[in-house]
Amino acid sequence: MRFIVLGAGAIGGAVGGRLAAAGHDVVLIARSAHAAAIRGKGLRILDPEGEQVVNVPVAEHPQEITFAPEDVVLLSVKTQDTPAALRDLAEAAPASTPVVCAQNGVANEDMALRSFDNVYGMNVMCPALYTEPGIVQLHSTPVAGTLDLGRYPSGSDDTARKIAAALSSATFPSEARDDIMRWKYGKLLYNLANAAEALCGPSVRVGPVATHLRGETDACYAAAGIEPLLEPADSPRRGFIVDLPVRGADRAGGSSYQSLLRGTGGIEADYLNGEIARLGRLHGVPTPVNAAVQRLANHHARHRLAPATLTDADILRAAGVA
């Protein structure tokens, strides 16, 4: 089994790098500056215990790779970049190639199913950070994160179990699950505050905006018949992942915060808060705060505004619930 990591940023780089370090066959697909840095000096993985340099093959486009029957694609681009990534992949890889959506949200799997026969969802729990070309940070040790997966829309198979075994050997405990999308809806409950954190800073996760986001989502899930799954409070896996400093520095916000900090011009809000707004419109459930966070996050990303410049009150006022 060879792992083709399409999108070697924080998650893709960390997972692909650790798989390669554990002896698995890996090819990373990364953007030009990141690819050049990895090609020249290897991929540097920083964690709370130090630094690891992994020499791993890297390409800049799927068409640079000759795909083989044993290949598995780990898709780890941001959801807003998924359609373009899948178009590129479909031109180079057979439709039978397993595609694992190692991404936030619940929309990627359905997109992938339009082009590929064997699609898997992955529930990514991993505090990683892409800092600069050639470098990723993992803020947890000795376990880097948990990466459970299963077939989309449901079920598991030998491929899922083999992928889980490989990940488990590479500091990412992983289980093959028959109901992976229920777990991904559970993860979405946490990711709801990502864009709000980008707008207001980390304190928003325990403020009134977070309360509104969760309340709207619970109502939407109930109306849609969605039963999310979360790791039980007494599960030992909850203690696997700890958000520790790397080289004395804390992780500067989550993925959406980093999108604003780096001025990428895009953000995942359409597929996190926007997913809840979509469910609300389908089932007649008001979602004013999720919709406001989505609109404000997109505005900030489009205009490359700095993170943490708003307050809870600003979001509630924009939502008309202040």
C-alpha positions in Angstrom: 0.0 0.0 0.0 1.4 3.4 -1.1 -0.1 6.6 0.4 -0.5 9.6 -1.9 -1.2 12.6 0.3 -3.0 15.2 -1.7 -2.6 18.4 0.3 0.5 18.2 2.5 -0.2 21.1 4.8 -0.7 20.7 8.5 -2.6 17.5 8.6 -1.5 16.0 5.3 2.2 16.8 6.0 2.1 15.6 9.5 0.3 12.3 8.7 2.3 11.7 5.5 5.6 12.5 7.2 4.9 10.2 10.2 3.8 7.4 7.9 7.0 7.7 5.9 9.1 7.8 9.1 7.4 4.6 10.2 8.6 2.9 7.0 5.5 3.2 4.8 5.6 4.2 1.1 4.4 7.8 0.8 4.3 10.5 -1.8 3.3 14.0 -0.8 1.6 16.4 -3.2 2.2 20.0 -2.1 2.2 23.5 -3.5 5.3 24.9 -5.1 7.2 26.6 -2.3 6.3 23.9 0.2 7.2 21.2 -2.3 10.5 22.9 -3.1 11.4 23.1 0.6 10.6 19.4 1.2 12.5 18.4 -1.9 15.6 20.4 -0.9 15.8 19.8 2.9 13.2 17.2 3.7 10.0 17.7 5.7 10.7 19.0 9.2 8.2 17.8 11.8 8.3 19.7 15.0 6.7 18.3 18.1 6.9 19.0 21.9 9.9 16.6 22.2 12.0 18.0 19.4 12.4 17.8 15.6 12.3 15.1 13.0 13.4 15.5 9.4 11.8 13.1 7.0 13.0 12.6 3.4 9.9 11.8 1.4 9.1 12.1 -2.3 7.1 15.1 -3.2 5.1 16.2 -6.3 3.2 19.3 -7.2 0.3 17.7 -9.2 -1.3 14.3 -9.3 -0.3 14.0 -13.0 3.3 13.7 -11.9 2.5 10.3 -10.3 2.0 7.0 -12.0 -0.8 5.5 -10.0 -0.8 1.8 -9.1 -3.5 -0.6 -7.9 -2.3 -0.6 -4.4 -2.3 3.2 -4.0 -4.5 5.0 -1.5 -5.1 8.8 -1.6 -5.3 10.8 1.6 -7.2 13.9 0.6 -6.3 16.6 3.1 -6.9 20.0 1.4 -9.3 22.5 2.9 -12.9 21.7 1.8 -13.2 24.9 -0.3 -10.3 23.5 -2.4 -11.8 19.9 -2.7 -13.6 20.3 -6.1 -10.4 21.5 -7.9 -8.3 18.9 -6.1 -10.7 16.1 -7.1 -10.8 17.3 -10.7 -7.0 17.1 -10.9 -6.9 13.7 -9.2 -9.6 12.2 -11.5 -7.5 13.1 -14.5 -4.6 11.1 -13.1 -5.9 8.3 -10.9 -8.3 5.4 -11.8 -11.8 5.6 -10.5 -11.1 2.5 -8.3 -8.5 4.3 -6.3 -9.5 4.5 -2.6 -9.9 8.2 -1.5 -9.8 8.9 2.2 -11.2 12.4 3.1 -9.0 13.4 6.0 -10.8 16.7 6.3 -13.2 18.7 8.5 -16.9 18.9 7.7 -19.2 16.3 6.1 -19.3 17.5 2.5 -16.1 16.1 1.0 -17.1 12.5 0.9 -20.1 13.2 -1.4 -17.9 15.3 -3.7 -15.4 12.5 -4.0 -18.1 9.9 -4.7 -18.9 11.7 -7.9 -15.5 10.6 -9.3 -14.3 7.6 -7.3 -15.8 4.2 -6.4 -14.2 3.7 -3.0 -14.5 6.7 -0.7 -13.8 6.8 3.0 -14.4 9.4 5.7 -11.8 10.1 8.3 -12.4 11.7 11.7 -9.3 13.9 12.2 -8.4 14.7 15.8 -4.9 16.2 15.6 -3.5 19.5 16.8 -1.3 20.3 13.9 0.0 23.5 12.3 1.5 24.5 9.0 3.9 27.3 9.7 6.1 27.8 6.7 7.3 25.9 3.6 8.9 22.6 4.6 7.8 22.7 8.2 4.7 21.3 10.1 4.1 21.2 13.8 2.4 18.5 15.9 1.3 19.8 19.3 0.8 16.4 20.9 3.1 13.6 21.9 3.7 10.7 22.0 0.4 10.2 20.3 0.1 12.7 17.5 -3.7 12.4 17.1 -6.5 9.9 16.4 -7.6 9.1 12.8 -10.5 6.8 12.7 -12.0 6.0 9.3 -14.7 4.0 7.5 -16.4 3.7 4.1 -18.8 6.4 2.9 -21.7 6.5 3.5 -21.2 3.6 6.0 -19.4 0.3 6.6 -15.8 -0.8 6.7 -13.6 -3.2 4.8 -10.1 -4.7 4.6 -8.8 -1.5 3.0 -10.0 0.6 6.0 -8.5 -1.9 8.4 -5.1 -1.9 6.6 -5.1 1.9 6.5 -6.0 2.0 10.3 -3.1 -0.4 11.0 -0.6 1.7 9.1 -1.7 4.9 10.8 -1.6 3.2 14.2 2.0 2.3 13.6 2.8 5.9 12.9 1.7 7.6 16.2 -1.9 8.0 15.1 -4.2 5.4 16.8 -6.9 4.5 14.3 -9.9 2.3 14.2 -12.0 1.2 11.2 -15.6 2.2 12.0 -18.9 1.3 10.3 -20.5 4.6 11.2 -17.8 7.1 10.5 -20.1 9.9 9.3 -21.8 10.0 12.7 -18.3 10.6 14.2 -17.7 13.3 11.7 -20.9 15.0 12.6 -19.7 14.8 16.2 -16.4 16.5 15.2 -18.4 19.2 13.4 -19.8 20.2 16.8 -16.3 21.2 17.8 -15.4 22.8 14.5 -18.4 25.1 14.7 -16.3 27.6 16.7 -13.4 27.5 14.3 -14.4 30.5 12.2 -15.7 32.4 15.3 -12.2 31.8 16.9 -10.6 33.2 13.8 -12.9 36.3 14.1 -12.7 36.9 17.8 -9.8 34.8 19.3 -9.8 31.6 21.4 -11.9 33.0 24.2 -15.0 32.9 21.9 -15.1 29.1 22.4 -16.5 29.5 25.9 -18.7 32.6 25.3 -22.2 33.3 24.2 -21.5 32.9 20.5 -20.4 29.3 21.1 -23.6 28.6 23.1 -25.7 29.9 20.2 -23.8 27.9 17.6 -24.2 24.7 19.5 -27.9 25.3 20.3 -28.7 26.0 16.6 -26.8 22.9 15.6 -28.5 20.6 18.1 -31.9 21.8 16.8 -30.8 21.1 13.2 -29.5 17.7 14.0 -32.7 16.8 15.8 -34.8 18.0 12.8 -32.6 16.1 10.3 -32.5 12.9 12.4 -28.7 13.1 12.7 -27.3 11.4 15.8 -23.6 12.5 16.2 -21.1 10.4 18.0 -18.4 11.8 20.4 -15.7 10.0 22.4 -17.3 9.2 25.8 -16.0 11.3 28.7 -14.5 8.2 30.4 -12.8 6.9 27.2 -9.0 6.6 27.6 -8.7 8.0 24.0 -9.7 11.4 25.3 -6.3 11.6 27.1 -4.3 10.6 24.0 -4.3 14.1 22.5 -2.9 17.1 24.4 -2.3 20.5 23.0 1.3 21.1 24.1 3.7 23.9 23.1 6.3 23.3 20.4 9.6 25.0 21.1 8.0 26.9 23.9 5.2 28.4 21.7 1.5 27.5 22.0 -0.4 26.7 18.8 -1.7 30.0 17.5 -5.3 29.1 16.9 -6.9 26.4 14.8 -7.1 26.0 11.0 -9.5 28.8 10.3 -7.5 31.2 12.5 -4.4 30.2 10.5 -6.2 30.9 7.3 -6.8 34.5 8.3 -3.3 34.8 9.9 -1.6 33.7 6.7 -4.0 35.7 4.4 -4.8 32.8 2.2 -8.0 34.5 0.9 -10.1 31.5 1.8 -11.7 29.8 4.9 -13.7 26.7 5.6 -16.7 28.4 7.1 -19.1 27.5 4.2 -18.6 23.8 5.1 -18.7 24.2 8.9 -21.2 26.9 9.9 -22.5 26.9 6.4 -23.4 23.2 6.7 -25.6 24.1 9.7 -27.2 26.9 7.8 -27.9 24.5 5.0 -29.5 22.0 7.4 -31.5 24.8 9.0 -32.9 25.9 5.6 -33.8 22.3 4.7 -35.6 21.6 7.9 -37.1 25.0 8.8 -34.7 25.7 11.8 -33.4 29.2 12.3 -29.6 29.5 12.3 -28.9 33.2 12.5 -25.6 32.9 14.5 -24.1 30.2 12.3 -25.1 32.2 9.2 -23.6 35.4 10.6 -20.3 33.6 11.5 -20.2 32.2 7.9 -20.7 35.6 6.3 -18.3 37.5 8.5 -15.6 34.8 8.2 -15.9 34.8 4.4 -15.7 38.7 4.4 -12.5 38.6 6.5 -10.9 35.9 4.4 -11.8 37.6 1.1 -10.4 41.0 2.2 -7.5 39.4 4.0 -8.3 41.0 7.3 -6.4 40.1 10.5 -7.8 37.5 12.9 -9.2 38.3 16.3 -10.5 41.7 15.5 -14.2 41.2 16.5 -16.0 40.4 19.7 -18.9 38.1 20.6 -21.1 41.2 20.7 -20.2 42.0 17.1 -21.2 38.6 15.9 -24.5 38.6 17.9 -25.3 42.0 16.6 -24.7 40.9 13.0 -26.9 37.9 13.6 -29.7 40.1 15.0 -29.8 38.4 18.4 -27.7 40.9 20.4 
